[in-house]
Amino acid sequence: MDKPILKCVIVDDSTLQRLSIVKLIENHPSLDLIAEYNNAIEAKMGLANNDIDLIFLDIEMPILSGFDLLDDLTKKPQIIFVTGKTKYAFKAFDYDAVDYLRKPISKERFLNAVHKVITNYKLKNDEGFDDEDFIFVKSNLKKRKVFLNELRYIEALGDYVKLVTEHDALVVLSTMKAFEALLPSDRFLRIHKSYIVNLEKIERYNSKVIELDNQQLPLSRNRKNDLVEALSASMKS
């Protein structure tokens, strides 16, 4: 499916910061910049007349803060906060922010944040998605949405587990047993005491290892038959 084009606006009282975000947006094929606002009051009026998918939003601004603006909006687009300070991070996620970018913004962090927005948009608008296509996990005191089609494998790390996705990895206080129960058994399989793998990501396997791209994970001898059966069932479905 073609990538969606998301309408976005920038709300930031810093001219230089707006210019830097404009440049990043203009170089992204899935973003369409509709407007820039140098304060939340103008943004509030502008957003009342435009259907917007995404706001790049500063927090500390004169008269109305970024939080004040969101409190006044009846229809809330997806939000990426852009700020020079980290002290608002926890509050930002109370507003269901997709991401929290600290100035100056790196291109890599920008692209990762926009990727999350696009994935959320497709989840909401595309047919064929349902509530089982993602899970919420708590990592570094924040709840993160993890999309199952991007989850490559899970690795046991003592009292924690590491979730490795197509884009990053995060560590969660949990057990492998809990994730075995949480994940759909027709898509994920425990191949070893320390690994659960996404069956769709497996490219090759033998009696000892499975391969995901150029990465190898160990396969327990008593799990090989389970793997063969699971892969066979997934091909038929």
PyRosetta script that sets phi, psi and omega in degrees:
from pyrosetta import init, pose_from_sequence

init()
pose = pose_from_sequence("MDKPILKCVIVDDSTLQRLSIVKLIENHPSLDLIAEYNNAIEAKMGLANNDIDLIFLDIEMPILSGFDLLDDLTKKPQIIFVTGKTKYAFKAFDYDAVDYLRKPISKERFLNAVHKVITNYKLKNDEGFDDEDFIFVKSNLKKRKVFLNELRYIEALGDYVKLVTEHDALVVLSTMKAFEALLPSDRFLRIHKSYIVNLEKIERYNSKVIELDNQQLPLSRNRKNDLVEALSASMKS")
pose.set_psi(1, 143.9)
pose.set_omega(1, 178.8)
pose.set_phi(2, -65.0)
pose.set_psi(2, 151.8)
pose.set_omega(2, 177.0)
pose.set_phi(3, -69.3)
pose.set_psi(3, 140.4)
pose.set_omega(3, 178.3)
pose.set_phi(4, -72.9)
pose.set_psi(4, 155.7)
pose.set_omega(4, 173.7)
pose.set_phi(5, -105.0)
pose.set_psi(5, 116.7)
pose.set_omega(5, -176.1)
pose.set_phi(6, -100.7)
pose.set_psi(6, 130.0)
pose.set_omega(6, 176.5)
pose.set_phi(7, -80.1)
pose.set_psi(7, 130.3)
pose.set_omega(7, -176.6)
pose.set_phi(8, -136.7)
pose.set_psi(8, 160.2)
pose.set_omega(8, 175.2)
pose.set_phi(9, -133.7)
pose.set_psi(9, 159.9)
pose.set_omega(9, 175.5)
pose.set_phi(10, -115.7)
pose.set_psi(10, 133.4)
pose.set_omega(10, 174.8)
pose.set_phi(11, -126.2)
pose.set_psi(11, 106.4)
pose.set_omega(11, -175.4)
pose.set_phi(12, -160.4)
pose.set_psi(12, 133.1)
pose.set_omega(12, -178.8)
pose.set_phi(13, -82.2)
pose.set_psi(13, -3.2)
pose.set_omega(13, 177.5)
pose.set_phi(14, -95.3)
pose.set_psi(14, 117.0)
pose.set_omega(14, -180.0)
pose.set_phi(15, -61.7)
pose.set_psi(15, -43.7)
pose.set_omega(15, -179.0)
pose.set_phi(16, -63.9)
pose.set_psi(16, -39.6)
pose.set_omega(16, -179.9)
pose.set_phi(17, -67.9)
pose.set_psi(17, -38.9)
pose.set_omega(17, 177.5)
pose.set_phi(18, -62.3)
pose.set_psi(18, -41.4)
pose.set_omega(18, 180.0)
pose.set_phi(19, -62.0)
pose.set_psi(19, -39.6)
pose.set_omega(19, -179.7)
pose.set_phi(20, -67.0)
pose.set_psi(20, -37.6)
pose.set_omega(20, 178.8)
pose.set_phi(21, -72.1)
pose.set_psi(21, -37.8)
pose.set_omega(21, 177.5)
pose.set_phi(22, -56.9)
pose.set_psi(22, -44.5)
pose.set_omega(22, -178.9)
pose.set_phi(23, -61.9)
pose.set_psi(23, -42.6)
pose.set_omega(23, 179.1)
pose.set_phi(24, -65.3)
pose.set_psi(24, -40.7)
pose.set_omega(24, 179.8)
pose.set_phi(25, -65.5)
pose.set_psi(25, -44.6)
pose.set_omega(25, -177.5)
pose.set_phi(26, -63.0)
pose.set_psi(26, -24.7)
pose.set_omega(26, 179.7)
pose.set_phi(27, -92.4)
pose.set_psi(27, 4.2)
pose.set_omega(27, 180.0)
pose.set_phi(28, -106.3)
pose.set_psi(28, 124.8)
pose.set_omega(28, -173.8)
pose.set_phi(29, -69.6)
pose.set_psi(29, -16.1)
pose.set_omega(29, -176.5)
pose.set_phi(30, -103.6)
pose.set_psi(30, 6.4)
pose.set_omega(30, -178.2)
pose.set_phi(31, -118.0)
pose.set_psi(31, 137.9)
pose.set_omega(31, 177.4)
pose.set_phi(32, -124.7)
pose.set_psi(32, 109.7)
pose.set_omega(32, -177.8)
pose.set_phi(33, -77.1)
pose.set_psi(33, 117.7)
pose.set_omega(33, -177.9)
pose.set_phi(34, -91.3)
pose.set_psi(34, -39.3)
pose.set_omega(34, -176.0)
pose.set_phi(35, -162.3)
pose.set_psi(35, 158.9)
pose.set_omega(35, 171.0)
pose.set_phi(36, -121.4)
pose.set_psi(36, 141.1)
pose.set_omega(36, 177.4)
pose.set_phi(37, -131.1)
pose.set_psi(37, 137.2)
pose.set_omega(37, 179.9)
pose.set_phi(38, -96.5)
pose.set_psi(38, 4.8)
pose.set_omega(38, 173.2)
pose.set_phi(39, -157.7)
pose.set_psi(39, 162.4)
pose.set_omega(39, -174.4)
pose.set_phi(40, -73.5)
pose.set_psi(40, -25.0)
pose.set_omega(40, -179.7)
pose.set_phi(41, -67.2)
pose.set_psi(41, -47.9)
pose.set_omega(41, 176.8)
pose.set_phi(42, -62.4)
pose.set_psi(42, -39.2)
pose.set_omega(42, -179.4)
pose.set_phi(43, -63.3)
pose.set_psi(43, -40.9)
pose.set_omega(43, 179.8)
pose.set_phi(44, -59.6)
pose.set_psi(44, -43.6)
pose.set_omega(44, 179.1)
pose.set_phi(45, -68.7)
pose.set_psi(45, -41.7)
pose.set_omega(45, -179.5)
pose.set_phi(46, -66.4)
pose.set_psi(46, -39.0)
pose.set_omega(46, -178.3)
pose.set_phi(47, -71.2)
pose.set_psi(47, -22.3)
pose.set_omega(47, 178.2)
pose.set_phi(48, -67.7)
pose.set_psi(48, -22.0)
pose.set_omega(48, -175.8)
pose.set_phi(49, -110.1)
pose.set_psi(49, 3.6)
pose.set_omega(49, -176.9)
pose.set_phi(50, -132.6)
pose.set_psi(50, 142.4)
pose.set_omega(50, 175.1)
pose.set_phi(51, -92.4)
pose.set_psi(51, 106.7)
pose.set_omega(51, -172.0)
pose.set_phi(52, -113.5)
pose.set_psi(52, 143.1)
pose.set_omega(52, 178.5)
pose.set_phi(53, -93.6)
pose.set_psi(53, -28.3)
pose.set_omega(53, -170.5)
pose.set_phi(54, -150.4)
pose.set_psi(54, 137.8)
pose.set_omega(54, 173.7)
pose.set_phi(55, -119.8)
pose.set_psi(55, 127.7)
pose.set_omega(55, 166.6)
pose.set_phi(56, -90.8)
pose.set_psi(56, 110.4)
pose.set_omega(56, -163.8)
pose.set_phi(57, -123.3)
pose.set_psi(57, 123.3)
pose.set_omega(57, 170.4)
pose.set_phi(58, -77.2)
pose.set_psi(58, 160.5)
pose.set_omega(58, -179.2)
pose.set_phi(59, -104.0)
pose.set_psi(59, -53.9)
pose.set_omega(59, -177.8)
pose.set_phi(60, -84.5)
pose.set_psi(60, 104.1)
pose.set_omega(60, 177.9)
pose.set_phi(61, -138.4)
pose.set_psi(61, 156.5)
pose.set_omega(61, -179.1)
pose.set_phi(62, -62.5)
pose.set_psi(62, 146.8)
pose.set_omega(62, 174.7)
pose.set_phi(63, 67.3)
pose.set_psi(63, -67.7)
pose.set_omega(63, 178.2)
pose.set_phi(64, -113.6)
pose.set_psi(64, 131.0)
pose.set_omega(64, 175.7)
pose.set_phi(65, -83.6)
pose.set_psi(65, 172.0)
pose.set_omega(65, 175.4)
pose.set_phi(66, -60.2)
pose.set_psi(66, -37.6)
pose.set_omega(66, 177.4)
pose.set_phi(67, -65.4)
pose.set_psi(67, -41.1)
pose.set_omega(67, 178.2)
pose.set_phi(68, -59.9)
pose.set_psi(68, -41.1)
pose.set_omega(68, 179.1)
pose.set_phi(69, -59.7)
pose.set_psi(69, -46.9)
pose.set_omega(69, -178.8)
pose.set_phi(70, -64.7)
pose.set_psi(70, -35.9)
pose.set_omega(70, 178.3)
pose.set_phi(71, -62.6)
pose.set_psi(71, -28.9)
pose.set_omega(71, -177.1)
pose.set_phi(72, -88.7)
pose.set_psi(72, -10.8)
pose.set_omega(72, -177.4)
pose.set_phi(73, -85.5)
pose.set_psi(73, 131.7)
pose.set_omega(73, 176.2)
pose.set_phi(74, -81.7)
pose.set_psi(74, -34.9)
pose.set_omega(74, 177.4)
pose.set_phi(75, -115.0)
pose.set_psi(75, 115.7)
pose.set_omega(75, -173.3)
pose.set_phi(76, -102.4)
pose.set_psi(76, 119.4)
pose.set_omega(76, 172.6)
pose.set_phi(77, -72.2)
pose.set_psi(77, -179.1)
pose.set_omega(77, 171.2)
pose.set_phi(78, -69.8)
pose.set_psi(78, 147.7)
pose.set_omega(78, -173.2)
pose.set_phi(79, -123.9)
pose.set_psi(79, 130.0)
pose.set_omega(79, 165.2)
pose.set_phi(80, -116.2)
pose.set_psi(80, 112.2)
pose.set_omega(80, 177.8)
pose.set_phi(81, -76.7)
pose.set_psi(81, 139.3)
pose.set_omega(81, 178.2)
pose.set_phi(82, -128.8)
pose.set_psi(82, 112.6)
pose.set_omega(82, -174.2)
pose.set_phi(83, -149.3)
pose.set_psi(83, 159.4)
pose.set_omega(83, 179.8)
pose.set_phi(84, -87.0)
pose.set_psi(84, -5.6)
pose.set_omega(84, -174.8)
pose.set_phi(85, -124.5)
pose.set_psi(85, 151.2)
pose.set_omega(85, -179.1)
pose.set_phi(86, -95.5)
pose.set_psi(86, -10.2)
pose.set_omega(86, -170.9)
pose.set_phi(87, -67.1)
pose.set_psi(87, -16.3)
pose.set_omega(87, -178.7)
pose.set_phi(88, -95.4)
pose.set_psi(88, 3.3)
pose.set_omega(88, -170.9)
pose.set_phi(89, -58.5)
pose.set_psi(89, -46.2)
pose.set_omega(89, -177.5)
pose.set_phi(90, -65.5)
pose.set_psi(90, -42.7)
pose.set_omega(90, 178.9)
pose.set_phi(91, -64.4)
pose.set_psi(91, -36.3)
pose.set_omega(91, -178.7)
pose.set_phi(92, -58.3)
pose.set_psi(92, -39.1)
pose.set_omega(92, -177.4)
pose.set_phi(93, -78.2)
pose.set_psi(93, -11.7)
pose.set_omega(93, 169.0)
pose.set_phi(94, -68.7)
pose.set_psi(94, -19.7)
pose.set_omega(94, 177.8)
pose.set_phi(95, -96.1)
pose.set_psi(95, 17.0)
pose.set_omega(95, 179.1)
pose.set_phi(96, 58.3)
pose.set_psi(96, 37.7)
pose.set_omega(96, 177.9)
pose.set_phi(97, -62.8)
pose.set_psi(97, 141.1)
pose.set_omega(97, 176.0)
pose.set_phi(98, -71.2)
pose.set_psi(98, -39.0)
pose.set_omega(98, -179.6)
pose.set_phi(99, -158.9)
pose.set_psi(99, 168.3)
pose.set_omega(99, -177.3)
pose.set_phi(100, -134.9)
pose.set_psi(100, 102.9)
pose.set_omega(100, -175.2)
pose.set_phi(101, -101.4)
pose.set_psi(101, 131.6)
pose.set_omega(101, 178.7)
pose.set_phi(102, -94.9)
pose.set_psi(102, 133.9)
pose.set_omega(102, 177.4)
pose.set_phi(103, -70.8)
pose.set_psi(103, 145.2)
pose.set_omega(103, -8.4)
pose.set_phi(104, -74.0)
pose.set_psi(104, 145.8)
pose.set_omega(104, -174.4)
pose.set_phi(105, -83.7)
pose.set_psi(105, 130.5)
pose.set_omega(105, 173.6)
pose.set_phi(106, -83.9)
pose.set_psi(106, 152.5)
pose.set_omega(106, 179.5)
pose.set_phi(107, -61.5)
pose.set_psi(107, -39.3)
pose.set_omega(107, -178.1)
pose.set_phi(108, -63.9)
pose.set_psi(108, -45.3)
pose.set_omega(108, 179.4)
pose.set_phi(109, -65.5)
pose.set_psi(109, -38.1)
pose.set_omega(109, 177.5)
pose.set_phi(110, -60.3)
pose.set_psi(110, -48.3)
pose.set_omega(110, -178.2)
pose.set_phi(111, -64.0)
pose.set_psi(111, -39.0)
pose.set_omega(111, 178.7)
pose.set_phi(112, -64.4)
pose.set_psi(112, -41.5)
pose.set_omega(112, 180.0)
pose.set_phi(113, -64.9)
pose.set_psi(113, -44.6)
pose.set_omega(113, -179.0)
pose.set_phi(114, -66.0)
pose.set_psi(114, -35.7)
pose.set_omega(114, 177.0)
pose.set_phi(115, -59.0)
pose.set_psi(115, -41.4)
pose.set_omega(115, 178.3)
pose.set_phi(116, -62.8)
pose.set_psi(116, -40.8)
pose.set_omega(116, 179.6)
pose.set_phi(117, -62.5)
pose.set_psi(117, -45.4)
pose.set_omega(117, -179.2)
pose.set_phi(118, -62.8)
pose.set_psi(118, -41.6)
pose.set_omega(118, 179.7)
pose.set_phi(119, -64.1)
pose.set_psi(119, -42.4)
pose.set_omega(119, 176.5)
pose.set_phi(120, -61.0)
pose.set_psi(120, -42.4)
pose.set_omega(120, -179.2)
pose.set_phi(121, -62.5)
pose.set_psi(121, -45.1)
pose.set_omega(121, -179.6)
pose.set_phi(122, -66.6)
pose.set_psi(122, -36.9)
pose.set_omega(122, 178.1)
pose.set_phi(123, -61.6)
pose.set_psi(123, -39.0)
pose.set_omega(123, -177.4)
pose.set_phi(124, -76.6)
pose.set_psi(124, -32.4)
pose.set_omega(124, -169.5)
pose.set_phi(125, -109.3)
pose.set_psi(125, -23.0)
pose.set_omega(125, -177.2)
pose.set_phi(126, -84.6)
pose.set_psi(126, 143.5)
pose.set_omega(126, 171.7)
pose.set_phi(127, -72.1)
pose.set_psi(127, 151.0)
pose.set_omega(127, 177.8)
pose.set_phi(128, 96.4)
pose.set_psi(128, -7.1)
pose.set_omega(128, 175.2)
pose.set_phi(129, -95.9)
pose.set_psi(129, 146.4)
pose.set_omega(129, 173.4)
pose.set_phi(130, -144.1)
pose.set_psi(130, -178.7)
pose.set_omega(130, -172.7)
pose.set_phi(131, -66.1)
pose.set_psi(131, -17.6)
pose.set_omega(131, -178.4)
pose.set_phi(132, -83.5)
pose.set_psi(132, 0.6)
pose.set_omega(132, -177.5)
pose.set_phi(133, -83.8)
pose.set_psi(133, -1.4)
pose.set_omega(133, 175.5)
pose.set_phi(134, -150.2)
pose.set_psi(134, 161.3)
pose.set_omega(134, 173.7)
pose.set_phi(135, -132.1)
pose.set_psi(135, 157.9)
pose.set_omega(135, 172.5)
pose.set_phi(136, -104.0)
pose.set_psi(136, 134.1)
pose.set_omega(136, 175.5)
pose.set_phi(137, -131.2)
pose.set_psi(137, 154.3)
pose.set_omega(137, -179.6)
pose.set_phi(138, -103.1)
pose.set_psi(138, 120.2)
pose.set_omega(138, -179.4)
pose.set_phi(139, -139.4)
pose.set_psi(139, 129.7)
pose.set_omega(139, -178.8)
pose.set_phi(140, 54.9)
pose.set_psi(140, 42.9)
pose.set_omega(140, 176.4)
pose.set_phi(141, 68.5)
pose.set_psi(141, 10.4)
pose.set_omega(141, 179.0)
pose.set_phi(142, -125.7)
pose.set_psi(142, 145.2)
pose.set_omega(142, 175.7)
pose.set_phi(143, -85.2)
pose.set_psi(143, 131.0)
pose.set_omega(143, -178.8)
pose.set_phi(144, -119.1)
pose.set_psi(144, 139.7)
pose.set_omega(144, 174.3)
pose.set_phi(145, -89.5)
pose.set_psi(145, 127.1)
pose.set_omega(145, 179.5)
pose.set_phi(146, -118.3)
pose.set_psi(146, 120.4)
pose.set_omega(146, -179.9)
pose.set_phi(147, -84.8)
pose.set_psi(147, 130.4)
pose.set_omega(147, -172.9)
pose.set_phi(148, -64.6)
pose.set_psi(148, -31.1)
pose.set_omega(148, 179.9)
pose.set_phi(149, -72.9)
pose.set_psi(149, -12.1)
pose.set_omega(149, 177.3)
pose.set_phi(150, -102.5)
pose.set_psi(150, -9.5)
pose.set_omega(150, -179.0)
pose.set_phi(151, -79.8)
pose.set_psi(151, 118.2)
pose.set_omega(151, -176.8)
pose.set_phi(152, -86.0)
pose.set_psi(152, -54.8)
pose.set_omega(152, 178.6)
pose.set_phi(153, -160.3)
pose.set_psi(153, 169.3)
pose.set_omega(153, 178.2)
pose.set_phi(154, -125.8)
pose.set_psi(154, 135.5)
pose.set_omega(154, -177.4)
pose.set_phi(155, -121.9)
pose.set_psi(155, 135.2)
pose.set_omega(155, 177.6)
pose.set_phi(156, -75.8)
pose.set_psi(156, 134.7)
pose.set_omega(156, 177.6)
pose.set_phi(157, -134.8)
pose.set_psi(157, 70.7)
pose.set_omega(157, -179.2)
pose.set_phi(158, 66.1)
pose.set_psi(158, -119.6)
pose.set_omega(158, 178.9)
pose.set_phi(159, -81.8)
pose.set_psi(159, 0.3)
pose.set_omega(159, -177.9)
pose.set_phi(160, -121.5)
pose.set_psi(160, 167.7)
pose.set_omega(160, 169.3)
pose.set_phi(161, -130.7)
pose.set_psi(161, 149.8)
pose.set_omega(161, 177.8)
pose.set_phi(162, -109.1)
pose.set_psi(162, 124.2)
pose.set_omega(162, 176.7)
pose.set_phi(163, -97.5)
pose.set_psi(163, 120.4)
pose.set_omega(163, -179.6)
pose.set_phi(164, -107.3)
pose.set_psi(164, 118.3)
pose.set_omega(164, -179.2)
pose.set_phi(165, -109.0)
pose.set_psi(165, -175.9)
pose.set_omega(165, 178.4)
pose.set_phi(166, -67.2)
pose.set_psi(166, -18.4)
pose.set_omega(166, -171.8)
pose.set_phi(167, -119.0)
pose.set_psi(167, -28.4)
pose.set_omega(167, -177.6)
pose.set_phi(168, -160.5)
pose.set_psi(168, -170.9)
pose.set_omega(168, 176.7)
pose.set_phi(169, -138.0)
pose.set_psi(169, 145.3)
pose.set_omega(169, 177.2)
pose.set_phi(170, -139.4)
pose.set_psi(170, 148.0)
pose.set_omega(170, -176.7)
pose.set_phi(171, -105.1)
pose.set_psi(171, 133.0)
pose.set_omega(171, -173.8)
pose.set_phi(172, -128.6)
pose.set_psi(172, 138.2)
pose.set_omega(172, 174.5)
pose.set_phi(173, -76.4)
pose.set_psi(173, 102.5)
pose.set_omega(173, -176.9)
pose.set_phi(174, -169.4)
pose.set_psi(174, -174.8)
pose.set_omega(174, 179.0)
pose.set_phi(175, -122.5)
pose.set_psi(175, 159.1)
pose.set_omega(175, 175.6)
pose.set_phi(176, -63.9)
pose.set_psi(176, -36.7)
pose.set_omega(176, 179.8)
pose.set_phi(177, -61.0)
pose.set_psi(177, -39.5)
pose.set_omega(177, 179.7)
pose.set_phi(178, -64.9)
pose.set_psi(178, -39.8)
pose.set_omega(178, -179.8)
pose.set_phi(179, -74.7)
pose.set_psi(179, -31.0)
pose.set_omega(179, 173.9)
pose.set_phi(180, -59.5)
pose.set_psi(180, -39.4)
pose.set_omega(180, -179.9)
pose.set_phi(181, -75.4)
pose.set_psi(181, -30.8)
pose.set_omega(181, -175.7)
pose.set_phi(182, -77.6)
pose.set_psi(182, -39.6)
pose.set_omega(182, -173.6)
pose.set_phi(183, -83.8)
pose.set_psi(183, 145.9)
pose.set_omega(183, 179.0)
pose.set_phi(184, -63.6)
pose.set_psi(184, 127.1)
pose.set_omega(184, -173.2)
pose.set_phi(185, -70.4)
pose.set_psi(185, -17.4)
pose.set_omega(185, 178.0)
pose.set_phi(186, -82.4)
pose.set_psi(186, -6.2)
pose.set_omega(186, -178.6)
pose.set_phi(187, -120.4)
pose.set_psi(187, -21.2)
pose.set_omega(187, -177.4)
pose.set_phi(188, -130.5)
pose.set_psi(188, 142.4)
pose.set_omega(188, -177.6)
pose.set_phi(189, -138.5)
pose.set_psi(189, 138.4)
pose.set_omega(189, 172.9)
pose.set_phi(190, -81.8)
pose.set_psi(190, 113.1)
pose.set_omega(190, -175.7)
pose.set_phi(191, -99.4)
pose.set_psi(191, -7.4)
pose.set_omega(191, -174.4)
pose.set_phi(192, -164.3)
pose.set_psi(192, 159.6)
pose.set_omega(192, -179.8)
pose.set_phi(193, -59.6)
pose.set_psi(193, -22.2)
pose.set_omega(193, -176.5)
pose.set_phi(194, -110.9)
pose.set_psi(194, 4.6)
pose.set_omega(194, -174.8)
pose.set_phi(195, -142.6)
pose.set_psi(195, 135.8)
pose.set_omega(195, 166.8)
pose.set_phi(196, -118.9)
pose.set_psi(196, 134.9)
pose.set_omega(196, -173.4)
pose.set_phi(197, -124.5)
pose.set_psi(197, 148.0)
pose.set_omega(197, 172.3)
pose.set_phi(198, -78.1)
pose.set_psi(198, 117.2)
pose.set_omega(198, -175.3)
pose.set_phi(199, -59.9)
pose.set_psi(199, -31.5)
pose.set_omega(199, -178.4)
pose.set_phi(200, -68.9)
pose.set_psi(200, -19.5)
pose.set_omega(200, -176.4)
pose.set_phi(201, -90.1)
pose.set_psi(201, -8.7)
pose.set_omega(201, -177.4)
pose.set_phi(202, -74.8)
pose.set_psi(202, 127.2)
pose.set_omega(202, 178.7)
pose.set_phi(203, -103.8)
pose.set_psi(203, -37.7)
pose.set_omega(203, 179.9)
pose.set_phi(204, -148.7)
pose.set_psi(204, 160.5)
pose.set_omega(204, 173.5)
pose.set_phi(205, -159.7)
pose.set_psi(205, 158.1)
pose.set_omega(205, 170.3)
pose.set_phi(206, -136.8)
pose.set_psi(206, -160.5)
pose.set_omega(206, -174.8)
pose.set_phi(207, -73.0)
pose.set_psi(207, -11.6)
pose.set_omega(207, -175.0)
pose.set_phi(208, -119.6)
pose.set_psi(208, -29.4)
pose.set_omega(208, -175.5)
pose.set_phi(209, -140.8)
pose.set_psi(209, 159.0)
pose.set_omega(209, 167.3)
pose.set_phi(210, -117.5)
pose.set_psi(210, 154.4)
pose.set_omega(210, -177.9)
pose.set_phi(211, -120.1)
pose.set_psi(211, 132.5)
pose.set_omega(211, 172.3)
pose.set_phi(212, -118.7)
pose.set_psi(212, 108.9)
pose.set_omega(212, -171.2)
pose.set_phi(213, 55.4)
pose.set_psi(213, -121.1)
pose.set_omega(213, -179.6)
pose.set_phi(214, -100.7)
pose.set_psi(214, 13.0)
pose.set_omega(214, -177.3)
pose.set_phi(215, -104.4)
pose.set_psi(215, 138.8)
pose.set_omega(215, 178.8)
pose.set_phi(216, -111.3)
pose.set_psi(216, 138.9)
pose.set_omega(216, 174.2)
pose.set_phi(217, -123.9)
pose.set_psi(217, 144.8)
pose.set_omega(217, -177.6)
pose.set_phi(218, -70.5)
pose.set_psi(218, 143.4)
pose.set_omega(218, 177.4)
pose.set_phi(219, -115.7)
pose.set_psi(219, 119.5)
pose.set_omega(219, 178.6)
pose.set_phi(220, -67.4)
pose.set_psi(220, 144.1)
pose.set_omega(220, -178.0)
pose.set_phi(221, -59.4)
pose.set_psi(221, -38.0)
pose.set_omega(221, -177.7)
pose.set_phi(222, -81.9)
pose.set_psi(222, 1.1)
pose.set_omega(222, 178.4)
pose.set_phi(223, -105.7)
pose.set_psi(223, -5.0)
pose.set_omega(223, -175.2)
pose.set_phi(224, -63.8)
pose.set_psi(224, -44.0)
pose.set_omega(224, -179.8)
pose.set_phi(225, -63.5)
pose.set_psi(225, -38.3)
pose.set_omega(225, 176.9)
pose.set_phi(226, -61.4)
pose.set_psi(226, -39.9)
pose.set_omega(226, -180.0)
pose.set_phi(227, -65.4)
pose.set_psi(227, -46.1)
pose.set_omega(227, -179.8)
pose.set_phi(228, -59.8)
pose.set_psi(228, -44.4)
pose.set_omega(228, 179.9)
pose.set_phi(229, -65.2)
pose.set_psi(229, -41.1)
pose.set_omega(229, -178.4)
pose.set_phi(230, -66.7)
pose.set_psi(230, -42.3)
pose.set_omega(230, 179.1)
pose.set_phi(231, -66.6)
pose.set_psi(231, -38.2)
pose.set_omega(231, 178.2)
pose.set_phi(232, -64.0)
pose.set_psi(232, -42.6)
pose.set_omega(232, 179.7)
pose.set_phi(233, -66.4)
pose.set_psi(233, -38.2)
pose.set_omega(233, -178.9)
pose.set_phi(234, -68.3)
pose.set_psi(234, -31.3)
pose.set_omega(234, 178.5)
pose.set_phi(235, -70.9)
pose.set_psi(235, -30.8)
pose.set_omega(235, -178.7)
pose.set_phi(236, -79.2)
pose.set_psi(236, -27.0)
pose.set_omega(236, -174.5)
pose.set_phi(237, -79.1)
pose.dump_pdb("model.pdb")
